[in-house]
Amino acid sequence: MDQSVLGYSLTALAISLPCLYLALTLLSPPPIITRPSEKTYRSRKSLKDPLSLPSLADAASIDLSVIIPAYNETARLPSMLETTLDHLNSTSIHQTRTYELIIIDDGSKDDTSALALKLAQQYINSDIRVVTLQKNLGKGGAVRHGMLHARGNRLLMVDADGASRFEDLELLWKKMDELGPKNEPTVVVGSRAHLVKTEAVVKRSVLRNILMYGLHTILRIVGVEHIRDTQCGFKLFSRRAAQQIFPAQHLATWIFDVELLLLAKQLGIPVAEVPVQWHEVAGSKLNVVKDSLQMLRDLLVLRANQLTGRWKVSP
């Protein structure tokens, strides 16, 4: 009887494992494809004739690249650019740091690209590059695309809504100086964890806060419990860190931040968390219930692919 039960169990296992592997394959996102036009950019110096984008694999040629993913952001982008450039063009910063802004239009249905180019013509002392993706990839896909074509020695991803105070870049910059004084691979992430009991978070809907706490619980399970706020859209990467992390990124959806942090952990790249100021900005594209369910699915897919060795990364 015991041998019979064991035989049935082994048979069931033999059948279920291939089925689970097939399900994982079907649920996993396809490789991110870059179309020829997406390997080019436009700027105020080249409005009609796109120029070729550089590669992250090249040596850095400027101090900072600011990557701004944008999807239908005609309402929020102007004020965000104003505060960003006010800081970068301030006397103390402008004299010591060269920079570029890379706006990735993630297949917008409005005039985000046209507006970005119009704004680029207004800021004649700033290098603003506009890349238009033919198809909406998701925030993670847009950030990845910008990172893979940035020129900076340090690369900052920042949301187009202006929710994070851009001046807090200097807090991340200082921490990176401490963490990697010789340009070692390092990551410094902005954190809103200190705001949990403040008005900025309390004013959120009850549902959104419940889902936030649920997400944090799941993140502890998948292995990023060392970071209190994985989802803040204000993260600074050294070039050497970005060169290892972003080519290995698979997720293009909202939860891509977790994959980046897991990749850094697997690669042995140190990650520091720095408190930043943040405020809620109207116009979020996040559908709380739908996108939370998608985040959960993507987290499970991410961890399963890593555990089975389908998604590998090595230093």
C-alpha positions in Angstrom: 0.0 0.0 0.0 2.8 2.4 0.9 4.6 1.6 -2.4 1.4 2.3 -4.3 0.9 5.7 -2.6 4.5 6.6 -3.3 4.1 5.6 -6.9 1.0 7.7 -7.3 2.8 10.7 -5.6 5.8 10.4 -7.9 3.6 10.2 -11.0 1.6 13.2 -9.9 4.8 15.1 -9.3 6.2 14.1 -12.7 3.1 15.4 -14.3 2.7 18.6 -12.3 6.3 19.9 -12.6 6.2 20.3 -16.4 2.8 21.8 -16.1 4.0 24.4 -13.6 7.0 25.1 -15.7 4.8 25.6 -18.7 2.5 27.9 -16.7 5.5 30.0 -15.6 6.7 30.2 -19.2 3.3 31.5 -20.3 2.9 34.0 -17.5 6.4 35.4 -17.9 6.7 38.6 -20.0 8.2 38.3 -23.4 11.6 39.9 -24.1 11.5 43.7 -24.4 12.0 44.5 -28.1 13.5 47.8 -29.1 12.4 49.1 -32.5 14.8 51.1 -34.8 13.1 54.4 -34.2 13.3 53.9 -30.5 17.1 53.9 -30.7 17.0 57.6 -31.6 16.1 60.9 -29.9 15.1 64.4 -30.7 16.1 67.6 -29.0 15.9 71.4 -29.5 18.9 71.1 -31.8 17.4 68.3 -33.8 13.6 68.6 -33.8 12.9 66.8 -37.1 15.9 64.7 -37.8 16.4 62.1 -35.0 19.9 61.3 -33.8 21.3 58.0 -32.6 21.2 57.3 -28.9 24.5 56.3 -27.2 24.9 53.1 -25.2 25.2 52.5 -21.5 28.1 50.2 -22.3 30.1 53.2 -23.4 32.2 55.3 -20.9 30.4 58.2 -19.2 30.7 61.6 -20.8 28.7 63.7 -18.3 28.1 63.7 -14.6 24.4 63.0 -14.4 21.6 61.5 -16.5 18.1 62.1 -15.3 15.7 59.5 -16.7 12.0 60.6 -16.7 9.4 58.0 -17.8 6.3 59.8 -19.1 2.9 58.4 -20.2 0.2 61.0 -21.0 2.0 63.6 -18.9 1.1 66.9 -20.7 -0.5 68.2 -17.5 2.2 67.4 -15.0 5.5 67.5 -17.0 5.9 71.3 -17.3 6.0 72.0 -13.5 8.2 69.0 -12.9 10.7 70.1 -15.4 10.7 73.6 -14.0 11.6 72.5 -10.5 14.1 70.0 -11.8 15.9 72.5 -13.9 15.7 75.2 -11.3 17.8 73.0 -9.1 20.2 71.7 -11.8 20.8 75.2 -13.1 21.4 76.8 -9.7 24.8 78.3 -9.4 26.2 75.9 -6.9 25.2 72.8 -8.9 25.6 74.1 -12.5 29.2 75.1 -12.0 30.3 71.6 -10.8 28.0 69.1 -12.6 27.1 68.4 -16.2 23.8 66.7 -16.9 21.2 65.6 -19.4 17.5 64.9 -19.1 16.1 62.0 -21.0 12.3 62.0 -21.3 10.9 58.6 -22.4 7.5 59.0 -23.9 6.1 55.6 -23.2 3.7 55.4 -26.1 1.5 58.2 -24.9 -1.9 58.9 -26.5 -1.6 62.6 -25.9 1.0 65.1 -27.1 3.7 64.3 -24.4 6.5 64.1 -27.0 5.5 67.3 -28.7 5.2 69.2 -25.4 8.6 67.8 -24.2 10.2 69.1 -27.3 8.5 72.5 -26.9 9.8 72.7 -23.3 13.3 71.7 -24.5 13.3 74.8 -26.8 12.5 77.0 -23.8 15.4 75.7 -21.7 18.2 76.5 -24.1 21.0 75.9 -21.5 19.8 72.4 -20.8 20.4 69.2 -22.8 16.9 67.7 -22.9 16.5 64.5 -25.1 13.1 63.1 -26.0 12.7 59.5 -26.9 9.3 58.2 -28.2 8.4 54.6 -27.7 6.0 53.3 -30.4 4.2 51.1 -27.9 3.4 51.5 -24.3 5.8 49.2 -22.3 5.0 50.3 -18.8 7.0 52.5 -16.4 9.7 49.8 -15.9 10.2 49.4 -19.6 10.5 53.2 -20.1 13.0 53.6 -17.3 15.1 50.6 -18.6 15.1 52.1 -22.1 16.4 55.5 -20.8 19.0 53.9 -18.6 20.4 51.8 -21.4 21.0 54.9 -23.5 22.2 57.4 -20.8 25.6 59.1 -20.8 25.9 59.9 -17.1 28.4 58.7 -14.5 25.4 58.6 -12.2 21.9 57.9 -13.4 18.7 59.1 -11.6 15.2 57.8 -12.3 12.5 60.2 -11.3 8.8 60.3 -11.8 7.2 62.9 -14.2 4.6 63.9 -11.6 7.2 65.9 -9.4 6.0 64.1 -6.2 9.5 63.8 -4.9 11.4 67.0 -4.0 14.1 67.2 -6.6 16.5 69.1 -4.3 16.8 65.8 -2.3 19.0 64.5 -5.1 21.8 66.1 -3.1 21.0 63.7 -0.2 21.3 60.7 -2.5 24.4 62.2 -4.1 26.2 62.6 -0.7 25.3 59.0 0.3 26.7 57.7 -2.9 29.9 59.6 -2.4 30.1 57.8 1.0 29.1 54.4 -0.3 31.2 54.4 -3.5 33.9 57.1 -3.3 35.8 55.5 -6.3 32.8 55.0 -8.5 32.2 51.5 -7.3 28.8 49.9 -8.3 26.3 51.4 -5.8 22.6 52.2 -5.6 20.9 54.9 -3.4 17.1 54.9 -3.2 14.8 57.7 -1.9 12.5 56.5 0.8 9.1 57.7 2.1 9.1 55.3 5.0 9.5 58.1 7.5 6.3 59.6 6.2 4.0 56.7 7.0 2.3 58.4 10.0 2.4 61.9 8.4 -0.4 63.7 6.7 1.1 62.9 3.3 0.3 59.3 3.6 -2.6 59.4 6.1 -4.6 61.4 3.5 -4.4 58.4 1.1 -7.5 56.2 0.7 -7.9 53.4 3.2 -7.8 50.8 0.4 -4.5 52.2 -0.9 -2.9 52.1 2.5 -4.1 48.5 3.1 -2.6 47.4 -0.2 0.6 49.2 0.6 1.0 47.3 3.9 0.1 44.1 2.1 2.8 44.7 -0.6 5.4 45.3 2.1 4.5 41.9 3.7 5.0 40.1 0.4 8.2 42.0 -0.3 9.7 40.6 2.9 8.8 37.1 1.7 10.5 37.6 -1.7 13.7 38.9 -0.3 13.8 42.7 -0.2 13.0 43.2 3.4 16.2 45.2 3.8 14.5 48.1 1.9 11.6 49.8 3.6 10.3 51.7 0.6 10.9 49.8 -2.7 8.4 51.8 -4.8 9.6 55.4 -4.4 10.3 56.7 -7.9 13.5 58.5 -6.9 16.6 56.2 -7.3 20.2 56.9 -8.1 22.5 54.4 -9.7 26.3 54.6 -10.3 27.1 53.8 -14.0 28.8 50.6 -13.1 25.8 49.5 -11.1 23.4 50.4 -14.0 25.6 48.5 -16.5 25.0 45.3 -14.5 21.4 45.8 -13.4 19.4 47.1 -16.3 20.5 44.7 -19.1 19.3 41.9 -16.8 15.9 43.6 -16.1 12.8 41.6 -17.4 9.8 43.4 -15.8 8.4 46.4 -17.5 5.4 46.9 -15.2 4.9 48.8 -11.9 6.8 46.3 -9.8 10.1 46.6 -11.7 11.6 48.5 -8.8 11.6 45.2 -6.8 13.4 43.4 -9.6 16.1 46.1 -9.7 16.7 45.8 -5.9 16.7 42.0 -6.1 19.3 42.1 -8.9 21.4 44.5 -6.9 21.3 42.1 -4.0 22.2 39.1 -6.1 25.1 41.0 -7.7 26.4 42.1 -4.3 25.9 45.8 -5.1 25.3 47.8 -1.9 22.0 49.7 -1.7 21.4 52.6 0.7 18.0 54.1 1.6 17.8 57.9 2.2 14.6 59.7 3.5 13.2 62.2 1.0 10.3 64.6 1.0 7.3 63.5 -1.0 3.7 64.7 -1.6 0.7 63.2 -3.4 0.1 64.6 -6.9 -3.2 64.3 -8.6 -3.4 62.4 -11.9 -1.8 59.1 -11.0 -2.1 56.4 -13.7 -2.2 53.7 -11.1 -5.4 51.6 -10.8 -5.1 50.6 -7.2 -7.0 47.2 -7.3 -6.1 46.1 -10.9 -2.4 47.1 -10.7 -2.0 45.6 -7.2 -3.2 42.3 -8.5 -0.8 42.6 -11.4 2.0 43.5 -9.0 1.3 40.3 -7.0 1.3 38.2 -10.1 4.6 39.7 -11.4 6.3 39.3 -8.0 5.4 35.6 -8.0 6.6 35.3 -11.7 9.8 37.2 -10.8 10.7 35.0 -7.9 9.8 31.7 -9.6 11.9 32.6 -12.6 14.9 33.4 -10.4 14.5 30.3 -8.3 14.2 28.0 -11.3 17.2 29.7 -13.0 15.2 30.9 -16.0 16.3 34.5 -15.2 20.0 34.4 -14.3 22.3 37.2 -13.4 26.0 37.1 -12.6 28.6 39.9 -11.7 
